[in-house]
Amino acid sequence: MGQKKDLTGSEKSKTVRYLAEGCSSLKIAKLLKRDHRTIKRFIQNSQQGRKKRVDKPRRKITAHELRKVKRAAAKMPLATSLAIFQSCNITGVPKSTRCAILRDMAKVRKAERRPPLNKTHKLKRQDWAKKYLKTDFSKVLWTDEMRVSLDGPDGWARGWIGKGQRAPVRLRRQQGGGGVLVWAGIIKDELVGPFRVEDGVELNSQSYCQFLEDTFFKQWYRKKSASFKKNMMFMQDNAPSHASKYSTAWLARKGIKEEKLMTWPPRPPDLNPIENLWSIITCEIYKEGKRYTSLNRVWEAVVAAARNVDGEQIKTLTESMDGRLLSVLAKKGGYCWVF
């Protein structure tokens, strides 16, 4: 009968049953063939129960200081408790006290992923949905750019680590390692691209139009029939390089103008189905915390992931537009879903 650290679940159940029958701790130890001290320790711990937390007295903060902290917390969302108190010139307050004070007036939350919509945004989104409600979206080319980095969208990864195993090391790169800007489009069940923007090129109006000329127009658009070009509608977001007078005039010279160039409402990420394509590609190239050693490698991964996206997946995205517009109208211009 050697002393062990703790009783097994079965032994604990038997101990409780024997106690209910009126057995002493010594008799229970003999029945279970366990050390008497182990049995007594279990009984004592069970009787004591969980100790209540005793709140230590906080350091006294004056009402004036409390008002300053409240104003600072409102002006500095997502700031640490230390930064808030320092901005009020209140020093020497322990972290536990700072958090306890802030807990009475604020709540720890994550930053919102979606930009807020004001009344004007919602009205314009409703007008846009009404305008294109009867559009044949199988003839709309949805385009967008995405930047991919060597380590993933946010430079870190997390996941389950087995007991006894160490988490893999993820060192930060000097200067961040850079990234690759990718442009692509989808129409009906077809993927256009992806095309890589040359490293170091900043997309202004001139470089954006030159990029479209060298990739989209020469490698894809020129191969299409005249009837296709006549019916196709071109969509691009409201980025400055897209919506400038220079780019609009340049596209008009290419025959993409007036009704063939889709207008775009404010705050529109949930309305562009290609955003979902980027999510599919991003999940594929960074699965299992994968990282890359060069920009060429991450570009090759993007191309491979794009090739694995079949026509049915793309068709599902483009055919979702009717539902998105109806959802925007039903929500009076609000977001059609979380993105």
Wavefront OBJ file of the C-alpha trace (Angstrom):
o trace
v 0.000 0.000 0.000
v 2.259 2.770 -1.185
v 1.191 6.382 -1.075
v 0.203 7.774 -4.481
v -0.461 11.327 -5.601
v -4.189 11.031 -6.181
v -7.086 8.639 -6.426
v -8.461 7.429 -9.712
v -11.978 8.366 -10.774
v -13.258 4.916 -9.852
v -11.603 5.081 -6.416
v -13.102 8.507 -5.752
v -16.581 7.198 -6.585
v -16.111 4.228 -4.249
v -14.825 6.512 -1.487
v -17.934 8.685 -1.721
v -20.164 5.592 -1.635
v -18.361 4.134 1.399
v -18.635 7.464 3.222
v -22.373 7.493 2.555
v -22.569 4.007 4.082
v -20.875 5.310 7.262
v -17.400 3.842 6.749
v -14.434 5.588 8.371
v -11.488 6.852 6.336
v -9.295 4.094 7.808
v -11.725 1.353 6.754
v -12.021 2.887 3.259
v -8.227 2.864 2.942
v -8.172 -0.847 3.791
v -10.995 -1.634 1.344
v -9.303 0.234 -1.511
v -5.811 -0.872 -0.489
v -4.625 2.714 -0.560
v -2.624 4.806 1.879
v -4.767 6.275 4.661
v -3.249 9.748 4.127
v -4.364 9.753 0.488
v -7.940 8.963 1.485
v -7.960 11.649 4.202
v -6.553 14.245 1.815
v -9.308 13.542 -0.734
v -12.018 13.775 1.925
v -10.632 17.039 3.320
v -10.337 18.634 -0.111
v -13.901 17.591 -0.976
v -15.258 19.075 2.247
v -13.367 22.350 1.898
v -14.681 23.021 -1.586
v -13.472 25.878 -3.743
v -12.203 28.914 -1.897
v -13.935 32.152 -2.669
v -11.919 34.884 -4.294
v -11.116 37.676 -1.910
v -10.995 41.018 -3.685
v -8.122 43.127 -2.488
v -8.889 46.781 -1.884
v -8.137 48.943 -4.906
v -5.949 51.942 -4.778
v -8.182 54.958 -4.333
v -8.769 56.969 -7.501
v -10.382 60.362 -7.190
v -13.620 61.157 -8.981
v -11.749 63.697 -11.133
v -9.166 61.075 -12.181
v -11.961 58.619 -12.884
v -13.617 61.057 -15.285
v -10.276 61.605 -17.050
v -9.820 57.831 -17.462
v -13.336 57.470 -18.882
v -12.724 60.224 -21.475
v -9.340 58.754 -22.405
v -10.829 55.269 -22.871
v -13.443 56.716 -25.242
v -10.819 58.598 -27.257
v -8.314 55.696 -27.413
v -10.168 52.526 -28.530
v -8.094 49.320 -28.381
v -5.426 51.052 -26.227
v -3.847 49.208 -23.279
v -4.758 50.093 -19.705
v -1.240 51.457 -19.189
v -1.510 53.777 -22.211
v -4.903 55.068 -21.047
v -3.671 55.852 -17.525
v -0.445 57.394 -18.793
v -2.410 59.732 -21.061
v -4.190 60.939 -17.906
v -0.862 61.404 -16.040
v -1.949 58.821 -13.459
v 1.073 56.754 -12.439
v 1.851 54.083 -9.867
v -1.420 52.170 -10.367
v -0.951 48.369 -10.628
v -2.227 46.601 -13.731
v -4.854 44.655 -11.775
v -6.258 47.914 -10.396
v -6.212 49.602 -13.806
v -8.099 46.698 -15.385
v -10.597 46.558 -12.536
v -11.350 50.258 -12.931
v -11.690 50.002 -16.720
v -13.867 46.908 -16.388
v -16.524 49.070 -14.738
v -16.709 51.432 -17.721
v -15.474 49.487 -20.748
v -15.210 46.023 -22.268
v -12.358 44.281 -24.058
v -13.355 43.740 -27.678
v -11.685 43.020 -30.992
v -11.525 45.632 -33.727
v -14.410 45.525 -36.172
v -13.540 43.941 -39.514
v -16.259 45.801 -41.354
v -16.163 49.581 -41.781
v -19.293 51.221 -40.382
v -22.089 52.255 -42.734
v -23.676 55.652 -42.294
v -27.055 56.699 -43.675
v -25.566 57.958 -46.982
v -23.668 54.706 -47.523
v -26.814 52.652 -46.985
v -28.884 54.776 -49.355
v -26.256 54.521 -52.107
v -25.983 50.765 -51.616
v -29.762 50.449 -51.936
v -29.778 52.563 -55.099
v -26.992 50.422 -56.547
v -28.884 47.202 -55.759
v -32.052 48.546 -57.386
v -30.129 49.665 -60.484
v -28.551 46.256 -61.123
v -31.349 44.026 -59.814
v -32.341 42.875 -63.319
v -28.756 42.522 -64.596
v -27.557 39.280 -66.172
v -24.586 38.732 -63.861
v -23.224 35.895 -65.994
v -21.953 38.641 -68.333
v -20.245 40.713 -65.626
v -16.459 40.464 -65.228
v -15.656 40.944 -61.529
v -12.066 42.113 -60.940
v -9.904 42.939 -57.945
v -6.344 42.914 -56.592
v -4.964 41.042 -53.593
v -1.551 41.282 -51.910
v 0.015 38.054 -50.633
v 3.005 37.929 -48.287
v 5.531 35.266 -47.361
v 3.973 34.476 -43.979
v 0.250 34.863 -44.535
v -2.268 37.688 -44.270
v -1.235 38.700 -40.752
v 2.263 37.210 -40.511
v 1.430 34.609 -37.858
v -0.400 31.327 -37.418
v -1.914 29.364 -34.567
v -3.375 25.919 -34.098
v -3.560 22.893 -31.852
v -0.271 21.544 -30.474
v -0.212 18.024 -29.025
v 0.762 17.478 -25.407
v 4.491 17.015 -25.050
v 5.152 18.744 -28.382
v 6.682 22.153 -28.862
v 5.132 24.808 -31.058
v 7.114 25.510 -34.261
v 9.240 28.634 -34.249
v 8.043 31.509 -36.464
v 10.713 34.164 -36.613
v 9.978 37.658 -37.861
v 11.614 38.606 -41.115
v 13.777 41.646 -41.520
v 11.660 44.421 -43.158
v 8.701 42.034 -43.319
v 9.809 40.160 -46.461
v 7.607 42.083 -48.900
v 4.683 40.753 -50.890
v 3.207 40.111 -54.326
v 0.272 42.069 -55.754
v -2.079 39.804 -57.711
v -4.881 40.823 -60.103
v -7.628 38.489 -61.300
v -11.183 38.425 -62.594
v -14.100 36.008 -62.704
v -17.012 35.849 -65.153
v -19.708 33.187 -65.177
v -17.634 30.014 -64.583
v -14.273 31.300 -65.868
v -11.229 32.613 -64.033
v -9.280 35.408 -65.738
v -5.658 35.341 -64.623
v -4.277 35.539 -62.058
v -1.750 38.123 -63.245
v 1.182 39.400 -61.202
v 1.903 43.088 -60.844
v 5.611 43.704 -61.352
v 7.494 44.019 -58.061
v 8.098 47.599 -56.998
v 5.380 49.054 -59.252
v 2.910 51.309 -57.472
v -0.482 51.172 -59.156
v -1.436 54.705 -60.098
v -3.753 55.514 -62.990
v -1.050 55.222 -65.661
v 0.578 52.035 -64.366
v -2.833 50.425 -63.768
v -3.925 51.023 -67.364
v -0.583 49.790 -68.696
v -0.912 46.663 -66.550
v -4.393 45.962 -67.962
v -3.058 46.469 -71.491
v -0.168 44.006 -71.020
v -2.173 41.314 -69.232
v -5.950 41.422 -69.376
v -6.413 42.932 -72.856
v -3.539 41.222 -74.702
v -3.730 37.819 -73.044
v -7.503 37.330 -72.570
v -9.855 40.018 -73.880
v -8.515 40.147 -77.444
v -9.250 36.426 -77.904
v -12.955 36.870 -77.225
v -15.612 37.189 -79.921
v -17.199 40.475 -80.923
v -20.569 39.427 -79.474
v -18.919 38.608 -76.130
v -17.204 42.002 -75.996
v -20.463 43.726 -76.881
v -22.354 42.147 -73.975
v -19.611 42.027 -71.314
v -19.799 44.440 -68.363
v -16.545 45.358 -66.596
v -16.494 45.746 -62.808
v -13.677 47.330 -60.784
v -13.761 48.817 -57.300
v -13.429 52.479 -56.292
v -9.648 52.500 -55.783
v -8.171 55.878 -56.885
v -6.244 54.272 -59.762
v -9.472 52.652 -61.005
v -11.936 55.502 -60.637
v -9.713 58.348 -61.881
v -10.613 60.384 -64.971
v -7.491 59.064 -66.706
v -8.449 55.390 -66.205
v -12.099 56.012 -67.109
v -11.130 57.756 -70.358
v -8.587 55.039 -71.178
v -11.154 52.252 -70.707
v -13.634 54.222 -72.815
v -11.151 54.187 -75.695
v -11.074 50.401 -75.298
v -14.851 50.278 -75.699
v -15.614 49.837 -71.979
v -17.767 52.837 -71.127
v -21.203 53.974 -69.989
v -23.378 50.915 -69.208
v -20.493 48.526 -69.926
v -18.536 49.935 -66.956
v -20.318 49.078 -63.715
v -20.648 51.829 -61.136
v -19.717 50.780 -57.629
v -21.271 51.826 -54.279
v -19.362 52.793 -51.102
v -18.215 50.103 -48.636
v -18.683 47.254 -51.154
v -16.460 44.262 -50.150
v -19.484 42.078 -49.391
v -20.870 42.749 -52.883
v -17.869 41.560 -54.895
v -17.851 37.747 -55.336
v -14.146 37.741 -56.180
v -13.463 38.516 -52.500
v -14.629 34.969 -51.806
v -12.229 33.675 -54.433
v -9.359 35.407 -52.629
v -10.451 33.656 -49.416
v -10.342 30.263 -51.142
v -6.867 30.903 -52.543
v -5.543 32.347 -49.275
v -6.741 29.347 -47.255
v -5.082 27.005 -49.731
v -1.660 28.669 -49.957
v -1.323 29.194 -46.184
v -2.893 25.946 -44.956
v -1.179 24.235 -42.025
v 0.756 27.439 -41.318
v 2.804 27.243 -44.517
v 5.406 29.953 -45.116
v 7.488 30.845 -48.164
v 11.133 31.690 -48.679
v 10.783 33.955 -51.711
v 8.216 36.034 -53.565
v 8.493 33.733 -56.589
v 7.543 30.745 -54.431
v 4.441 32.423 -53.024
v 3.442 33.513 -56.551
v 3.803 29.921 -57.791
v 1.570 28.822 -54.913
v -1.081 31.383 -55.906
v -1.051 30.137 -59.513
v -1.323 26.499 -58.389
v -4.188 27.292 -56.004
v -6.025 29.252 -58.708
v -5.762 26.295 -61.097
v -7.437 24.082 -58.496
v -10.490 26.335 -58.362
v -12.943 24.679 -60.744
v -15.643 26.273 -62.849
v -18.444 25.148 -60.536
v -16.940 27.052 -57.610
v -16.636 30.195 -59.698
v -20.159 29.773 -61.032
v -21.468 29.490 -57.466
v -19.830 32.823 -56.637
v -21.086 34.702 -59.692
v -24.591 33.271 -59.343
v -24.753 34.503 -55.754
v -25.156 38.115 -56.888
v -28.958 38.045 -57.117
v -29.109 36.896 -53.506
v -26.639 39.558 -52.391
v -28.657 42.352 -53.971
v -31.906 41.103 -52.467
v -30.208 40.883 -49.069
v -28.939 44.471 -49.335
v -32.450 45.676 -50.149
v -33.969 43.623 -47.325
v -31.446 45.076 -44.864
v -32.009 48.613 -46.195
v -28.455 49.012 -47.420
v -26.774 47.047 -44.651
v -24.142 44.398 -45.148
v -25.525 41.269 -46.768
v -23.364 39.002 -44.580
v -20.221 38.909 -42.424
v -16.970 39.048 -44.394
l 1 2 3 4 5 6 7 8 9 10 11 12 13 14 15 16 17 18 19 20 21 22 23 24 25 26 27 28 29 30 31 32 33 34 35 36 37 38 39 40 41 42 43 44 45 46 47 48 49 50 51 52 53 54 55 56 57 58 59 60 61 62 63 64 65 66 67 68 69 70 71 72 73 74 75 76 77 78 79 80 81 82 83 84 85 86 87 88 89 90 91 92 93 94 95 96 97 98 99 100 101 102 103 104 105 106 107 108 109 110 111 112 113 114 115 116 117 118 119 120 121 122 123 124 125 126 127 128 129 130 131 132 133 134 135 136 137 138 139 140 141 142 143 144 145 146 147 148 149 150 151 152 153 154 155 156 157 158 159 160 161 162 163 164 165 166 167 168 169 170 171 172 173 174 175 176 177 178 179 180 181 182 183 184 185 186 187 188 189 190 191 192 193 194 195 196 197 198 199 200 201 202 203 204 205 206 207 208 209 210 211 212 213 214 215 216 217 218 219 220 221 222 223 224 225 226 227 228 229 230 231 232 233 234 235 236 237 238 239 240 241 242 243 244 245 246 247 248 249 250 251 252 253 254 255 256 257 258 259 260 261 262 263 264 265 266 267 268 269 270 271 272 273 274 275 276 277 278 279 280 281 282 283 284 285 286 287 288 289 290 291 292 293 294 295 296 297 298 299 300 301 302 303 304 305 306 307 308 309 310 311 312 313 314 315 316 317 318 319 320 321 322 323 324 325 326 327 328 329 330 331 332 333 334 335 336 337 338 339
